[in-house]
Every structure is written in C-alpha cells, then in structure tokens.
Amino acid sequence: MSPMKIKKIKQKKSKAKREMEELAYELGFDDVKFLSSPKESDKNVAVLLFKRYMPSEGNAEDGRVALSQYYTCSNDAYNAAQDFARVLNYDLHIPAELDNDIQLKRLATRGGGRVGLNTIYYHDELGSHVNIRCVMINADVPLDDDIVSSTDCERCGACIKACPTNAISEDGWVRKKCIRDMMSEGIPIRARKKIYQLLGCEKCQLCCPMNEDKKTEPQTFDLVSVLKGEQTRHLKEIAGKNMATRTRLITQAICYAVAKGEKGCLPEIIRLTEDQSERISKIAVWGQKELEKA
C-alpha cells in the first residue's frame, strides 16, 4: 500500500473520531475516551463519556429537602449517551449501543484517573463528581493509549471520618454499610437518622482533598409534598424513573424528617403508616414514634 493511501486512511479514521468527540461535547459531556473493548463482541471500541456535576452540601431550609446532584447528572448523562448512540447509528452509520453492564471504574482507569479509598473513581481533571457512560461501537478509529495515573489516593483518612455509617476504613469500603447501597433494600434503623438529602450520600467526596472545593446551591423540594407523593413524577423526570421510585423517595423523606425533627410532617407520616407499601408503612410507624417522642 502506498504511503499516500495509508495517509488518507489515517485521516479518515481521525475525522471519524473528531466527529464523535464533537458530538459528545455538543451533548454536554466534558470528556471522551476511546479504549479497546474489554468484551468479546462485534463492538471493538468502548467510548467512555464523562459528565461533570457540581455538588452541594445537601442543606435545605426548614420544611424542605435537597436532592442529590449526582442523580440528576446521572439521568442527564444516560439520556445524552442514548442520543450519542442514536446519532452514531443513524447519522454517522457507526454501529453503536449503550452498555449498562460494563465495569466502568476498571475501564475508566485505563484512560487515566484513579480510585479512592471510598472506591469511587476520580477523573484526573474532573475529580469524582462525574458520571460515566459507555457506548460500545464498531469502528476503525485511533484508540487512546492505556495510561497509568501519576496520582494515587492520598489516603488522608478524611473520608473515613466523614462517612456517616462507617462504611470506609483503612481496609477499604464495605458496600452493605454505604447509604447508596442501602437505598435498594430500604434504610436500616441504624442509618435512618443519617439521611441528609434525597437519594444517595456524597459525604466522602465533599471532604476529599482530591476534589475542588466548589459547591452549588441544592435543588430542594417541599418535604410534605414529597411525602404525599406529589413530587414523584417530577423527581422521576429529573433523577431517573429507576432511581426516583415512590417507595425510595417517601421512605427517605420520612428518615430525613426524623433526622431534622420536622414535626410538621407528623400528620402525613401517620397517614403513611397505613400505606399499601409494607416498606413505607414500616418506616412510617418508626417515624411516627421518633417524632412523637422528640
């Protein structure tokens, strides 16, 4: 093959990659990496899409509750990644599909970054307040080289002290003790008064010196309205229908009301003791007792 033809092929490959990078940035992502696929399939390239969010302390005025910024970012990133794959398939004619099953942290570190003691991924420039999505494609494009980050977790112990449920120690992170994991099965009694916002917990990231010390004002919602289920549809739209379920939102709102001593929520919590959801009714019974004796 002549040098000229080889040059043209390389230029064509680079153009396709630039088009995908430009598309990613247009859709609101802050970084994009092209890595070899770790899976045996017809898709040979893993496109990692990174979207940053600005965290908040989760503080809210009396009668209101803040929503974790992570989940709004996650929902936006999911929708944008779907759009990314759709454009690749139908406009750029590159076979692509969103992959929700791949081990993202392990794959992401091949493109840089590191994993903290809290097991959360830290991007070299964006920090840990970032959501990652992976779109698998079948394309002949230049890949980003596998690299090793020059920065490791400082192991300063700040996250150990900040974790409200003692999920982090020098030995690492215990999934079952983490509030994020607890949300799936229901918040156990030992952790209910540790809830400080709707959905998730970012305490270990907010204190981390590997992140920039920048915060934003939280998005907050009327607490009684959340307990009544009046905000469920809207919260599904902005935080994701799989995450912002009625059961999860209401049980966390009850825990938050108890943690903050929001006695104005007592009538609604008493009503919820008769809810058809066993998980909601059980936590409501607990919430009623706690608020009445407060």
C-alpha positions as CSV (number, residue, x, y, z in Angstrom):
1,M,0.0,0.0,0.0
2,S,1.4,3.4,-1.0
3,P,2.3,6.0,1.7
4,M,-0.3,8.4,0.3
5,K,-3.1,5.8,0.6
6,I,-2.0,5.0,4.2
7,K,-2.1,8.7,5.0
8,K,-5.7,9.0,3.6
9,I,-6.9,6.1,5.6
10,K,-5.4,7.6,8.8
11,Q,-7.0,10.9,8.0
12,K,-10.4,9.3,7.5
13,K,-10.0,7.4,10.9
14,S,-9.1,10.6,12.7
15,K,-12.0,12.5,11.1
16,A,-14.5,9.9,12.4
17,K,-13.0,10.2,15.9
18,R,-13.2,14.0,15.8
19,E,-16.8,13.9,14.7
20,M,-17.6,11.6,17.7
21,E,-15.7,13.8,20.1
22,E,-17.5,16.9,18.8
23,L,-20.9,15.2,19.1
24,A,-20.1,14.2,22.7
25,Y,-19.2,17.8,23.7
26,E,-22.4,19.0,21.9
27,L,-24.4,16.6,24.0
28,G,-23.0,18.1,27.2
29,F,-20.2,15.7,28.1
30,D,-17.0,17.1,29.5
31,D,-14.5,14.4,28.3
32,V,-14.5,11.4,26.0
33,K,-12.1,8.4,25.7
34,F,-11.8,5.7,23.1
35,L,-10.5,2.5,24.5
36,S,-10.3,-1.1,23.2
37,S,-13.4,-3.1,24.2
38,P,-12.8,-5.4,27.1
39,K,-15.7,-7.6,25.8
40,E,-15.7,-10.3,23.2
41,S,-18.4,-9.0,20.8
42,D,-18.8,-7.3,17.4
43,K,-18.2,-4.0,19.1
44,N,-14.5,-3.4,19.2
45,V,-14.3,0.1,20.8
46,A,-15.5,1.3,24.2
47,V,-16.3,5.1,24.1
48,L,-16.3,6.4,27.6
49,L,-18.3,9.6,28.1
50,F,-17.7,11.7,31.2
51,K,-20.2,14.3,32.5
52,R,-19.3,16.5,35.5
53,Y,-21.7,17.9,38.1
54,M,-21.3,20.5,40.8
55,P,-22.1,19.0,44.2
56,S,-24.0,20.7,47.1
57,E,-23.8,20.2,50.8
58,G,-27.4,19.0,50.8
59,N,-28.5,21.7,53.2
60,A,-32.1,22.8,52.9
61,E,-34.2,25.3,54.8
62,D,-36.9,24.1,57.3
63,G,-39.7,22.2,55.6
64,R,-37.7,21.4,52.5
65,V,-35.3,18.6,51.4
66,A,-32.5,18.7,48.9
67,L,-32.0,16.3,46.1
68,S,-28.5,14.8,45.4
69,Q,-27.0,16.4,42.4
70,Y,-25.4,13.1,41.3
71,Y,-28.7,11.6,40.3
72,T,-29.8,14.5,38.1
73,C,-26.4,14.3,36.4
74,S,-26.7,10.6,36.0
75,N,-30.1,10.8,34.4
76,D,-28.9,13.6,32.0
77,A,-25.8,11.6,31.1
78,Y,-27.9,8.4,30.5
79,N,-30.2,10.3,28.1
80,A,-27.3,12.1,26.4
81,A,-25.5,8.7,25.9
82,Q,-28.6,7.3,24.3
83,D,-28.7,10.3,21.9
84,F,-25.0,9.8,21.2
85,A,-25.5,6.1,20.2
86,R,-28.6,7.1,18.2
87,V,-26.7,9.7,16.1
88,L,-23.8,7.3,15.5
89,N,-26.2,4.6,14.3
90,Y,-28.4,6.7,12.1
91,D,-26.4,9.7,11.0
92,L,-22.8,8.6,11.1
93,H,-23.6,4.9,10.2
94,I,-21.4,3.6,13.0
95,P,-22.9,0.6,14.9
96,A,-23.3,1.7,18.5
97,E,-25.2,0.7,21.6
98,L,-25.3,2.0,25.2
99,D,-23.7,-0.6,27.6
100,N,-25.0,-0.5,31.2
101,D,-23.4,-3.7,32.3
102,I,-19.7,-3.0,31.8
103,Q,-17.4,-2.4,34.8
104,L,-16.9,1.3,34.3
105,K,-14.4,2.1,37.0
106,R,-11.9,-0.5,35.9
107,L,-12.3,0.5,32.3
108,A,-12.1,4.3,33.1
109,T,-8.7,3.9,34.9
110,R,-7.2,2.6,31.6
111,G,-7.8,6.1,30.3
112,G,-6.4,7.8,33.4
113,G,-7.6,8.7,36.8
114,R,-7.6,6.6,39.9
115,V,-9.9,5.0,42.5
116,G,-10.1,6.4,46.0
117,L,-10.3,4.6,49.4
118,N,-14.0,5.1,49.1
119,T,-13.8,3.0,45.8
120,I,-15.1,6.0,43.8
121,Y,-13.5,6.8,40.5
122,Y,-11.6,10.1,40.3
123,H,-11.0,11.7,36.9
124,D,-7.6,13.5,36.5
125,E,-9.3,16.8,35.7
126,L,-12.9,16.4,36.7
127,G,-12.5,14.8,40.1
128,S,-15.0,12.3,41.5
129,H,-18.1,14.4,40.9
130,V,-18.5,12.9,37.5
131,N,-20.9,10.4,35.8
132,I,-19.5,7.9,33.3
133,R,-21.4,6.3,30.5
134,C,-20.1,3.7,28.0
135,V,-21.2,3.3,24.4
136,M,-19.8,0.3,22.5
137,I,-19.1,0.9,18.8
138,N,-17.8,-1.0,15.8
139,A,-15.4,1.4,14.2
140,D,-11.8,1.6,13.0
141,V,-10.6,4.7,14.8
142,P,-7.4,5.7,16.7
143,L,-7.6,4.5,20.3
144,D,-6.4,6.4,23.3
145,D,-3.4,4.8,24.9
146,D,-3.7,3.0,28.1
147,I,-2.1,5.1,30.8
148,V,-1.2,4.9,34.4
149,S,-2.2,7.9,36.5
150,S,0.7,9.6,38.4
151,T,-1.7,10.5,41.3
152,D,-2.9,7.9,43.7
153,C,-5.4,8.3,46.6
154,E,-3.7,10.3,49.3
155,R,-5.2,8.0,52.0
156,C,-5.5,11.1,54.3
157,G,-8.4,9.5,56.1
158,A,-10.8,12.4,55.6
159,C,-13.4,10.1,54.0
160,I,-13.2,7.6,56.9
161,K,-14.1,10.4,59.4
162,A,-16.8,11.9,57.1
163,C,-18.7,8.7,56.4
164,P,-21.9,8.8,58.4
165,T,-22.3,5.0,58.5
166,N,-18.6,3.9,59.0
167,A,-18.6,2.2,55.6
168,I,-15.0,3.3,55.0
169,S,-11.9,2.2,56.9
170,E,-8.2,1.8,56.2
171,D,-9.1,-1.6,54.8
172,G,-11.4,-0.1,52.2
173,W,-15.1,0.2,51.6
174,V,-17.9,-2.1,52.8
175,R,-20.8,-2.0,50.4
176,K,-23.5,-3.0,52.8
177,K,-22.7,-0.1,55.2
178,C,-23.0,2.5,52.5
179,I,-26.2,4.6,52.3
180,R,-26.1,4.4,48.5
181,D,-26.3,0.7,48.7
182,M,-28.9,0.7,51.5
183,M,-31.3,2.5,49.3
184,S,-32.1,-0.6,47.3
185,E,-33.3,-2.7,50.2
186,G,-34.5,0.0,52.5
187,I,-32.6,2.1,55.1
188,P,-32.0,0.1,58.2
189,I,-32.8,1.6,61.6
190,R,-29.1,2.2,62.4
191,A,-28.7,4.6,59.4
192,R,-32.1,6.3,59.2
193,K,-31.1,9.4,61.1
194,K,-28.1,9.8,58.9
195,I,-30.1,10.7,55.8
196,Y,-29.4,14.3,55.0
197,Q,-30.9,14.6,51.4
198,L,-33.0,12.7,48.9
199,L,-31.1,9.8,47.3
200,G,-27.5,8.9,48.0
201,C,-24.7,10.3,50.0
202,E,-21.6,12.3,48.9
203,K,-20.0,12.9,52.3
204,C,-16.8,11.1,51.4
205,Q,-16.4,13.1,48.2
206,L,-17.3,16.5,49.7
207,C,-14.4,16.3,52.2
208,C,-11.9,14.8,49.7
209,P,-8.8,16.9,49.0
210,M,-8.6,15.3,45.5
211,N,-11.7,17.3,44.6
212,E,-12.1,21.0,44.1
213,D,-13.7,22.8,47.0
214,K,-16.6,24.1,44.9
215,K,-20.3,23.7,45.8
216,T,-23.6,24.8,44.3
217,E,-26.9,25.6,45.9
218,P,-29.0,22.5,46.2
219,Q,-32.3,21.8,44.4
220,T,-34.8,21.5,47.2
221,F,-38.4,20.3,47.4
222,D,-41.3,20.8,49.9
223,L,-40.9,17.9,52.3
224,V,-44.7,17.3,53.0
225,S,-45.3,17.4,49.2
226,V,-42.6,14.7,48.7
227,L,-44.3,12.6,51.5
228,K,-47.6,12.9,49.8
229,G,-46.1,11.7,46.5
230,E,-46.9,14.9,44.7
231,Q,-43.3,15.3,43.6
232,T,-42.7,11.7,42.5
233,R,-43.4,12.3,38.8
234,H,-41.2,15.4,38.6
235,L,-38.4,13.7,40.5
236,K,-38.6,10.7,38.1
237,E,-38.1,13.1,35.2
238,I,-35.1,14.8,36.6
239,A,-33.4,12.0,38.6
240,G,-34.4,8.9,36.6
241,K,-37.5,6.7,36.8
242,N,-35.5,3.7,38.0
243,M,-33.9,5.7,40.8
244,A,-36.6,8.0,42.0
245,T,-39.2,5.4,42.8
246,R,-42.1,6.3,45.1
247,T,-41.0,3.9,47.8
248,R,-37.5,5.1,47.8
249,L,-38.4,8.8,47.8
250,I,-41.0,8.5,50.6
251,T,-39.0,6.3,52.9
252,Q,-36.0,8.6,52.6
253,A,-38.2,11.7,53.2
254,I,-39.5,10.0,56.4
255,C,-36.0,9.4,57.6
256,Y,-35.0,12.9,56.7
257,A,-38.0,14.4,58.6
258,V,-37.0,12.4,61.7
259,A,-33.3,13.4,61.4
260,K,-34.3,17.1,61.2
261,G,-37.1,16.9,63.8
262,E,-39.7,18.1,61.2
263,K,-42.8,17.7,63.4
264,G,-44.9,19.5,60.8
265,C,-44.6,16.2,58.8
266,L,-46.2,14.1,61.5
267,P,-49.8,14.1,60.2
268,E,-48.6,12.9,56.8
269,I,-46.3,10.3,58.3
270,I,-49.2,9.0,60.4
271,R,-51.3,8.6,57.3
272,L,-48.4,6.7,55.7
273,T,-48.5,4.1,58.5
274,E,-51.5,2.7,56.6
275,D,-49.8,2.8,53.2
276,Q,-50.1,-0.3,50.9
277,S,-46.4,-0.5,50.6
278,E,-45.1,-2.5,53.5
279,R,-41.7,-0.8,53.4
280,I,-43.3,2.6,53.5
281,S,-45.7,1.7,56.3
282,K,-43.0,0.1,58.5
283,I,-40.7,3.2,58.3
284,A,-43.7,5.5,58.8
285,V,-44.5,3.6,62.1
286,W,-40.9,4.1,63.1
287,G,-41.0,7.8,62.0
288,Q,-44.2,8.5,64.0
289,K,-42.7,7.1,67.2
290,E,-39.5,9.0,66.8
291,L,-41.2,12.4,66.1
292,E,-43.7,12.0,68.9
293,K,-41.0,11.3,71.5
294,A,-38.7,14.0,70.1
